[in-house]
Amino acid sequence: MGFFSEILRVPFIARVALKTFKKRAFEPFRIPLEKALEKQDKMLNTKLRRMEEIEIGKKMGVHKGVKLKDLPVTDYSFYEAFYNNPSPQAFMFPLKEYVRVKTSGTSGKEKIYLRPRNKILRSFLETGVPAIFAAFHDGDKITLEYGDSFYVNMGPAPYAGGSTFSLVSKEKKVPFFNILPNVNLPYKDKVQFFILNHEKIDGAIMLASTLMCQIIPAIKKPIKLKGLLMPDTPELETYMEDIQRFTGVTPRTAYASTETIACSIPSVQHSLGFLFDLRRGIFEFLPIKEASESDPEYLSLNEVSVGQTYRLIYTDLESEITRFDTKDTFKCLALGDDILNTDYPIFKFHARSDKIISLHTFTRIDEVEILTALREAEIPFVDFTARVESEGGHEYLATFIESADCEKPEEIEGALHKQLCKMDVDYQNLADFFDYVPLRVYLVPKGVFARYLEEKTGSMAKLDRINMRNEEFARLSKLMLEHH
């Protein structure tokens, strides 16, 4: 630990330093977008020169003078063999400088990544800390003060969130605020910690579903936070008013993943949006309408349009990951944030592009559509998961809902079906063409989703709302039977 870090342990010096850091927190995002993209090119060239000499780069086809868009779009399978059997010749840095990070496999089987330790630390300090500052922004100023307590409910190491906060704590990199509880505690214990200590907590990062399913029912009365960061945008949009009433603040959101680590900060002007940090990587955007074309056009940040939805292709500027198809889709909300004084595009997380239910190939339904239909139909619910059921030659959208009220499933089914018909012409055509209701609603006993989350391991304890894996659904079904 360097001399500068040591003197920041002195409370008076730390208070003065925090004041300066808050004043400068968003300066990197105020560099005009075009100029920031030019700086990216220099960083990319440095990376590609290193990639020429390593096995991953050679397999990818990196050579002198190659352009980024000449390289193939990759996914986990491209890197898997190198991560599972690492050799010094394959990576940009010595193997001892890498951390094994695990992803929970919500989109498939569990995966192991090798991520540079310095990349994780820089991502937190340069992007993660400003993200926390933005979460504490009341529209006028950053409200975080020296000694404030910041509650973190993320999966323990070796998951990405736990690995990040474990490294930060080990390196003693956050002298300004207290991170609590121990990030390696089980999910259930972290939830209980918040319930028991909420009066001493100033800000938090957690899923909206955690707050709605477990914390609000336990505490009941409103609390007072200064900042709240919630990564699950669809849930946040659904529960926004309830969360504001309970916490007294407007929650913010940001995007991060095992591949990107911390790569964005919340927008303050647009509470459901965030902006990408161009120091972390190059962000290419594939318009959804072109995703299946043989020669798709990948757009840069300065080419996106408000209102359009894109699939993100990510190139890390600090590691081997190059042109990685995140399979995550985003909607562009605005071309700047007036409060943060930036012209970077503002995005909202839309959905996983591979998390879609298809019924008889007539209609494709994702998580956002079901959430919107529930909200528009004014169906009070805690959470849901949906999958396909087949019977008598028909396919059904089987939706398992924990209702906030004791409604009858047939009443929810009727209201939800009516709303889906109104919103989705393909769903309406399916119902008309085959003359049936392609929806089934099952009520989940109260508290089952909370129990399920308590037992779940992963980067963040999250309910898979679309096409939950069979083994996970079997576990959920068992809990439903036990609660009946």
C-alpha positions as CSV (number, residue, x, y, z in Angstrom):
1,M,0.0,0.0,0.0
2,G,1.5,3.3,-1.1
3,F,2.2,6.5,0.9
4,F,-0.9,8.2,-0.5
5,S,-3.2,5.4,0.6
6,E,-1.6,5.5,4.0
7,I,-2.2,9.2,4.6
8,L,-5.8,8.8,3.5
9,R,-6.3,6.7,6.7
10,V,-6.0,10.0,8.6
11,P,-9.7,11.1,9.0
12,F,-9.1,14.9,8.5
13,I,-7.0,14.2,5.3
14,A,-9.6,11.7,4.1
15,R,-12.4,14.2,4.5
16,V,-10.6,16.9,2.5
17,A,-9.7,14.3,-0.2
18,L,-13.3,13.0,-0.4
19,K,-14.5,16.6,-1.0
20,T,-12.1,16.9,-3.9
21,F,-12.9,13.5,-5.3
22,K,-16.6,14.3,-5.3
23,K,-16.0,17.5,-7.1
24,R,-14.0,15.7,-9.8
25,A,-15.9,12.4,-9.8
26,F,-17.6,12.9,-13.2
27,E,-14.9,14.8,-15.0
28,P,-13.8,11.8,-17.1
29,F,-17.3,11.6,-18.5
30,R,-17.4,15.3,-19.5
31,I,-14.7,14.8,-22.1
32,P,-16.5,15.3,-25.4
33,L,-17.6,11.9,-26.8
34,E,-15.7,12.4,-30.1
35,K,-12.4,13.1,-28.2
36,A,-13.0,10.2,-25.9
37,L,-13.4,7.9,-28.9
38,E,-10.1,9.1,-30.3
39,K,-8.4,8.3,-27.0
40,Q,-9.9,4.8,-27.2
41,D,-8.2,4.2,-30.5
42,K,-4.8,4.7,-29.0
43,M,-5.6,2.3,-26.1
44,L,-7.0,-0.3,-28.6
45,N,-3.8,-0.1,-30.7
46,T,-1.7,-0.8,-27.6
47,K,-3.8,-3.8,-26.7
48,L,-3.8,-5.2,-30.2
49,R,0.0,-5.0,-30.3
50,R,0.1,-7.2,-27.2
51,M,-2.5,-9.5,-28.6
52,E,-0.3,-10.2,-31.7
53,E,2.1,-12.1,-29.5
54,I,-0.2,-14.3,-27.5
55,E,-2.1,-17.5,-28.4
56,I,-5.6,-16.0,-27.9
57,G,-4.7,-13.1,-30.3
58,K,-3.3,-15.5,-32.9
59,K,-6.4,-17.7,-32.8
60,M,-8.5,-14.6,-33.2
61,G,-6.5,-13.5,-36.2
62,V,-4.9,-10.4,-34.7
63,H,-2.0,-9.1,-36.9
64,K,-0.2,-5.8,-37.6
65,G,-2.6,-3.3,-39.0
66,V,-5.8,-5.3,-38.4
67,K,-8.9,-3.3,-37.7
68,L,-11.3,-4.2,-34.9
69,K,-14.2,-4.8,-37.1
70,D,-12.1,-7.3,-39.2
71,L,-11.9,-9.5,-36.1
72,P,-14.6,-12.1,-35.4
73,V,-17.4,-11.6,-32.8
74,T,-16.7,-14.1,-30.0
75,D,-18.5,-15.7,-27.1
76,Y,-17.4,-17.7,-24.0
77,S,-16.7,-20.8,-26.1
78,F,-13.8,-19.0,-27.8
79,Y,-12.0,-18.4,-24.5
80,E,-13.1,-21.5,-22.6
81,A,-10.1,-23.7,-23.3
82,F,-7.7,-21.0,-22.4
83,Y,-9.5,-20.3,-19.1
84,N,-9.8,-23.9,-18.1
85,N,-6.2,-24.8,-19.0
86,P,-4.2,-21.5,-18.8
87,S,-0.7,-21.2,-20.2
88,P,1.6,-18.2,-20.0
89,Q,1.8,-18.0,-23.8
90,A,-2.0,-17.4,-24.1
91,F,-2.4,-14.3,-22.0
92,M,-1.3,-10.6,-22.0
93,F,0.1,-10.7,-18.5
94,P,1.8,-13.2,-16.2
95,L,-0.7,-15.8,-14.9
96,K,-0.1,-14.8,-11.3
97,E,-1.7,-11.4,-12.1
98,Y,-5.1,-13.0,-12.9
99,V,-8.0,-13.8,-10.6
100,R,-10.4,-16.7,-11.3
101,V,-13.9,-15.3,-11.5
102,K,-17.0,-17.5,-11.7
103,T,-20.3,-16.7,-13.3
104,S,-23.4,-18.3,-12.0
105,G,-24.5,-19.6,-15.3
106,T,-28.0,-18.1,-15.3
107,S,-27.9,-18.3,-19.1
108,G,-26.4,-21.8,-19.3
109,K,-23.7,-23.8,-17.4
110,E,-21.4,-22.3,-14.8
111,K,-18.4,-20.6,-16.4
112,I,-14.9,-19.7,-15.2
113,Y,-13.1,-16.6,-16.4
114,L,-9.5,-15.3,-15.8
115,R,-9.6,-11.5,-15.2
116,P,-6.5,-9.3,-14.5
117,R,-6.4,-8.2,-10.9
118,N,-5.4,-4.7,-11.9
119,K,-8.3,-4.4,-14.3
120,I,-10.7,-5.3,-11.5
121,L,-9.2,-2.7,-9.1
122,R,-9.1,0.0,-11.8
123,S,-12.7,-0.8,-12.8
124,F,-13.8,-0.3,-9.2
125,L,-11.7,2.9,-8.5
126,E,-12.3,4.6,-11.8
127,T,-15.8,3.5,-12.6
128,G,-17.3,1.8,-9.5
129,V,-16.6,4.6,-7.1
130,P,-18.2,7.3,-9.4
131,A,-21.1,4.9,-9.8
132,I,-21.6,4.9,-6.1
133,F,-21.3,8.7,-6.0
134,A,-24.0,8.9,-8.8
135,A,-26.2,6.6,-6.7
136,F,-25.8,9.1,-3.8
137,H,-26.7,12.1,-6.1
138,D,-29.9,13.9,-5.2
139,G,-30.0,15.9,-8.5
140,D,-28.1,18.8,-6.9
141,K,-25.1,17.3,-5.1
142,I,-23.5,14.0,-4.0
143,T,-24.9,13.3,-0.5
144,L,-22.3,10.7,0.5
145,E,-20.2,11.8,3.4
146,Y,-17.0,10.5,5.1
147,G,-17.7,7.4,7.2
148,D,-21.1,6.6,5.6
149,S,-22.0,2.9,5.5
150,F,-22.5,1.3,2.1
151,Y,-24.3,-2.0,2.2
152,V,-23.4,-4.5,-0.6
153,N,-25.5,-7.6,-1.3
154,M,-23.6,-9.4,-4.1
155,G,-22.4,-13.0,-4.5
156,P,-19.2,-13.9,-2.6
157,A,-15.9,-14.6,-4.3
158,P,-15.2,-16.2,-6.8
159,Y,-18.2,-14.4,-8.4
160,A,-17.4,-11.1,-10.0
161,G,-19.1,-8.8,-7.5
162,G,-17.6,-10.6,-4.4
163,S,-14.2,-10.8,-6.1
164,T,-14.2,-7.1,-6.7
165,F,-15.2,-6.0,-3.2
166,S,-12.9,-8.6,-1.6
167,L,-9.9,-7.3,-3.6
168,V,-10.8,-3.7,-2.8
169,S,-11.1,-4.5,0.9
170,K,-7.9,-6.5,0.9
171,E,-6.0,-3.7,-0.8
172,K,-7.6,-1.2,1.5
173,K,-8.7,1.0,-1.4
174,V,-11.8,2.6,0.0
175,P,-10.9,4.9,3.0
176,F,-13.9,7.2,2.6
177,F,-16.9,4.9,3.4
178,N,-17.5,1.6,5.0
179,I,-18.4,-1.4,2.9
180,L,-20.6,-3.8,4.9
181,P,-21.4,-6.6,5.7
182,N,-18.6,-9.1,4.9
183,V,-19.1,-9.7,1.2
184,N,-18.5,-13.4,1.7
185,L,-21.5,-14.0,3.9
186,P,-24.3,-16.1,2.5
187,Y,-27.1,-14.2,0.8
188,K,-29.6,-15.0,3.5
189,D,-27.2,-13.5,6.2
190,K,-26.7,-10.4,4.2
191,V,-30.5,-9.9,3.9
192,Q,-30.9,-10.4,7.7
193,F,-28.0,-8.0,8.3
194,F,-29.9,-5.2,6.4
195,I,-33.1,-5.9,8.2
196,L,-31.4,-5.7,11.7
197,N,-29.1,-2.8,10.9
198,H,-31.1,-0.7,8.4
199,E,-31.1,2.4,10.7
200,K,-27.2,2.5,10.4
201,I,-27.0,2.0,6.6
202,D,-26.6,5.1,4.5
203,G,-26.6,3.6,1.0
204,A,-26.9,0.2,-0.7
205,I,-26.4,-1.9,-3.7
206,M,-28.9,-4.8,-4.1
207,L,-31.5,-6.2,-6.4
208,A,-35.0,-4.6,-6.5
209,S,-36.4,-8.1,-6.0
210,T,-34.4,-8.6,-2.8
211,L,-35.8,-5.3,-1.4
212,M,-39.4,-6.1,-2.5
213,C,-39.6,-9.8,-1.7
214,Q,-37.7,-9.9,1.6
215,I,-36.7,-6.6,3.2
216,I,-39.8,-4.5,2.8
217,P,-42.1,-7.2,4.2
218,A,-39.8,-7.7,7.2
219,I,-39.2,-4.0,8.1
220,K,-42.7,-2.8,7.0
221,K,-42.3,0.9,7.9
222,P,-40.3,3.3,5.6
223,I,-36.6,3.8,6.1
224,K,-34.3,6.6,5.1
225,L,-31.3,6.0,2.7
226,K,-29.1,8.5,1.0
227,G,-28.3,6.4,-2.0
228,L,-29.5,3.2,-3.7
229,L,-27.9,1.3,-6.6
230,M,-30.0,-1.4,-8.3
231,P,-28.6,-3.3,-11.3
232,D,-31.9,-5.0,-12.4
233,T,-33.5,-2.3,-14.5
234,P,-36.8,-4.2,-15.5
235,E,-37.6,-4.8,-11.8
236,L,-36.6,-1.3,-10.9
237,E,-39.0,0.1,-13.4
238,T,-41.8,-2.0,-12.1
239,Y,-41.3,-1.2,-8.4
240,M,-39.9,2.4,-8.7
241,E,-42.7,4.1,-6.8
242,D,-42.8,1.5,-4.0
243,I,-39.0,1.7,-3.6
244,Q,-39.0,5.5,-3.5
245,R,-41.7,5.4,-0.8
246,F,-39.8,2.9,1.3
247,T,-36.3,4.2,1.0
248,G,-36.9,8.0,0.5
249,V,-34.6,8.1,-2.5
250,T,-34.7,7.7,-6.2
251,P,-32.8,4.4,-7.0
252,R,-30.2,4.5,-9.7
253,T,-29.0,1.7,-12.0
254,A,-25.9,0.7,-13.8
255,Y,-24.7,-2.2,-15.9
256,A,-21.8,-4.7,-15.1
257,S,-21.0,-8.3,-15.9
258,T,-18.4,-10.9,-15.4
259,E,-17.0,-10.0,-18.8
260,T,-17.0,-6.2,-18.4
261,I,-16.7,-5.9,-14.6
262,A,-17.7,-2.3,-13.6
263,C,-18.1,-0.5,-17.0
264,S,-20.9,2.1,-16.5
265,I,-22.2,4.7,-14.1
266,P,-25.8,5.7,-13.4
267,S,-27.4,8.6,-15.1
268,V,-28.7,11.1,-12.6
269,Q,-31.1,12.9,-15.0
270,H,-32.5,9.6,-16.3
271,S,-33.1,7.4,-13.3
272,L,-33.5,4.2,-15.3
273,G,-30.4,4.8,-17.4
274,F,-26.6,4.7,-17.3
275,L,-23.7,5.6,-19.5
276,F,-20.7,3.5,-20.4
277,D,-17.2,4.3,-19.3
278,L,-15.0,4.5,-22.4
279,R,-11.9,3.8,-20.4
280,R,-13.1,0.3,-19.7
281,G,-13.8,-0.9,-23.2
282,I,-15.1,-0.3,-26.7
283,F,-18.8,-0.7,-27.0
284,E,-20.3,-1.7,-30.4
285,F,-24.0,-1.8,-30.9
286,L,-25.9,-4.2,-33.2
287,P,-29.4,-2.9,-34.0
288,I,-31.9,-5.7,-33.0
289,K,-33.5,-5.6,-36.5
290,E,-30.1,-6.6,-38.0
291,A,-29.1,-9.3,-35.5
292,S,-30.0,-12.1,-37.8
293,E,-28.7,-10.6,-41.0
294,S,-25.7,-12.1,-42.8
295,D,-23.7,-8.8,-42.9
296,P,-24.9,-6.8,-39.9
297,E,-23.6,-3.3,-39.2
298,Y,-22.0,-2.7,-35.9
299,L,-22.4,0.9,-34.7
300,S,-20.2,3.0,-32.5
301,L,-21.4,5.1,-29.5
302,N,-21.6,8.2,-31.7
303,E,-23.9,6.4,-34.1
304,V,-26.7,5.2,-31.9
305,S,-30.2,6.7,-32.0
306,V,-32.6,7.6,-29.2
307,G,-35.5,5.0,-28.9
308,Q,-33.6,2.2,-30.7
309,T,-32.7,-1.1,-29.1
310,Y,-29.3,-2.7,-29.6
311,R,-27.3,-5.8,-28.7
312,L,-23.9,-5.0,-27.0
313,I,-20.6,-6.3,-28.4
314,Y,-17.8,-5.5,-25.9
315,T,-14.1,-5.2,-26.3
316,D,-12.1,-4.9,-23.1
317,L,-9.2,-2.5,-23.3
318,E,-7.4,-4.1,-20.4
319,S,-7.6,-7.8,-21.1
320,E,-7.9,-10.4,-23.9
321,I,-11.7,-10.3,-24.2
322,T,-12.4,-8.9,-27.7
323,R,-15.6,-8.3,-29.6
324,F,-17.5,-10.4,-27.0
325,D,-21.2,-10.9,-27.7
326,T,-22.8,-10.1,-24.3
327,K,-26.3,-11.2,-25.6
328,D,-27.6,-8.3,-23.6
329,T,-29.8,-5.7,-25.3
330,F,-30.1,-2.0,-24.4
331,K,-32.5,0.8,-25.4
332,C,-31.0,4.3,-26.0
333,L,-32.9,6.7,-23.8
334,A,-31.0,10.0,-24.5
335,L,-27.9,11.6,-26.0
336,G,-26.5,13.0,-22.8
337,D,-27.2,13.8,-19.1
338,D,-27.6,17.5,-18.3
339,I,-27.0,17.1,-14.6
340,L,-23.7,15.2,-15.1
341,N,-22.9,17.5,-18.0
342,T,-22.0,14.7,-20.4
343,D,-22.8,14.0,-24.1
344,Y,-22.4,10.3,-23.7
345,P,-25.5,8.3,-24.8
346,I,-27.7,7.1,-22.0
347,F,-29.0,3.5,-22.1
348,K,-31.5,1.4,-20.3
349,F,-31.0,-2.4,-20.0
350,H,-33.7,-4.1,-22.0
351,A,-33.3,-7.9,-21.9
352,R,-31.2,-10.9,-22.5
353,S,-31.5,-11.6,-26.2
354,D,-31.4,-15.4,-25.5
355,K,-34.1,-15.2,-22.8
356,I,-37.2,-15.3,-25.0
357,I,-40.2,-17.6,-25.0
358,S,-41.5,-18.6,-28.5
359,L,-45.1,-20.0,-28.8
360,H,-45.7,-21.9,-32.0
361,T,-43.2,-19.5,-33.7
362,F,-46.1,-17.0,-33.7
363,T,-44.9,-14.7,-30.9
364,R,-41.7,-14.1,-29.0
365,I,-42.2,-12.9,-25.4
366,D,-39.5,-11.6,-23.1
367,E,-39.3,-10.6,-19.5
368,V,-39.9,-6.9,-20.2
369,E,-43.2,-7.7,-22.0
370,I,-44.5,-9.8,-19.1
371,L,-43.5,-7.2,-16.6
372,T,-45.2,-4.4,-18.6
373,A,-48.3,-6.5,-19.0
374,L,-48.5,-7.2,-15.3
375,R,-48.0,-3.5,-14.6
376,E,-50.5,-2.3,-17.2
377,A,-53.1,-4.8,-16.0
378,E,-52.6,-3.5,-12.4
379,I,-51.9,-7.0,-11.1
380,P,-50.2,-6.7,-7.7
381,F,-47.3,-9.2,-7.6
382,V,-44.1,-10.0,-5.8
383,D,-42.3,-11.9,-8.6
384,F,-42.8,-14.4,-11.4
385,T,-41.1,-17.0,-13.6
386,A,-42.4,-18.1,-17.0
387,R,-41.7,-21.1,-19.2
388,V,-43.3,-23.1,-22.1
389,E,-45.8,-25.9,-21.4
390,S,-47.2,-28.1,-24.1
391,E,-50.4,-30.1,-24.0
392,G,-52.8,-31.4,-26.7
393,G,-50.7,-29.9,-29.5
394,H,-50.8,-26.4,-27.9
395,E,-48.0,-24.4,-26.4
396,Y,-48.7,-22.2,-23.3
397,L,-47.0,-19.4,-21.6
398,A,-46.9,-21.0,-18.1
399,T,-46.5,-18.1,-15.7
400,F,-45.8,-18.8,-12.0
401,I,-46.8,-15.7,-10.0
402,E,-46.5,-14.8,-6.3
403,S,-49.4,-12.4,-5.9
404,A,-49.2,-9.5,-3.5
405,D,-52.9,-10.1,-2.9
406,C,-54.8,-13.4,-2.5
407,E,-56.3,-13.2,-6.0
408,K,-57.6,-16.3,-7.9
409,P,-55.4,-17.6,-10.7
410,E,-58.2,-17.5,-13.2
411,E,-58.8,-13.8,-12.5
412,I,-55.1,-13.0,-13.0
413,E,-55.0,-15.2,-16.1
414,G,-57.9,-13.3,-17.6
415,A,-56.5,-9.9,-16.9
416,L,-53.0,-10.8,-18.1
417,H,-54.3,-12.5,-21.3
418,K,-56.4,-9.4,-22.1
419,Q,-53.4,-7.1,-21.6
420,L,-51.0,-9.3,-23.7
421,C,-53.6,-9.3,-26.6
422,K,-53.7,-5.5,-26.4
423,M,-49.9,-5.2,-26.4
424,D,-48.8,-8.0,-28.7
425,V,-50.5,-8.4,-32.0
426,D,-48.7,-11.7,-32.6
427,Y,-49.9,-13.1,-29.3
428,Q,-53.5,-12.0,-30.3
429,N,-53.1,-13.7,-33.7
430,L,-51.9,-16.9,-32.1
431,A,-55.0,-16.9,-29.8
432,D,-57.3,-16.2,-32.7
433,F,-55.7,-18.6,-35.2
434,F,-55.8,-21.6,-32.9
435,D,-58.8,-20.5,-30.9
436,Y,-57.3,-20.9,-27.4
437,V,-55.9,-18.9,-24.6
438,P,-52.1,-19.5,-24.8
439,L,-51.5,-18.6,-21.2
440,R,-51.6,-20.4,-17.9
441,V,-51.2,-18.8,-14.5
442,Y,-50.2,-20.7,-11.4
443,L,-50.1,-18.9,-8.0
444,V,-46.9,-19.4,-6.0
445,P,-47.4,-19.6,-2.2
446,K,-46.4,-16.5,-0.3
447,G,-42.7,-16.4,0.6
448,V,-41.5,-19.2,-1.8
449,F,-39.5,-16.9,-4.0
450,A,-37.8,-15.4,-0.9
451,R,-36.9,-18.9,0.2
452,Y,-35.6,-19.8,-3.3
453,L,-33.4,-16.7,-3.4
454,E,-32.0,-17.4,0.1
455,E,-30.8,-20.8,-1.1
456,K,-29.5,-19.7,-4.5
457,T,-25.8,-19.1,-5.2
458,G,-24.5,-16.8,-7.9
459,S,-23.1,-13.4,-8.7
460,M,-26.3,-12.0,-7.4
461,A,-29.2,-14.0,-6.0
462,K,-31.7,-13.4,-8.9
463,L,-34.8,-15.2,-10.1
464,D,-34.6,-16.4,-13.7
465,R,-37.9,-15.1,-15.0
466,I,-37.7,-16.6,-18.5
467,N,-37.0,-20.3,-19.2
468,M,-35.5,-21.2,-15.8
469,R,-33.2,-24.2,-16.1
470,N,-34.9,-27.5,-15.3
471,E,-32.8,-28.3,-12.2
472,E,-33.6,-24.8,-10.8
473,F,-37.3,-25.2,-11.6
474,A,-37.3,-28.5,-9.9
475,R,-35.9,-26.8,-6.8
476,L,-38.6,-24.1,-7.0
477,S,-41.3,-26.7,-7.5
478,K,-40.2,-28.6,-4.4
479,L,-40.4,-25.4,-2.3
480,M,-43.9,-24.7,-3.7
481,L,-45.0,-28.2,-2.6
482,E,-43.5,-27.7,0.9
483,H,-45.4,-24.4,1.3
484,H,-48.8,-25.8,0.3
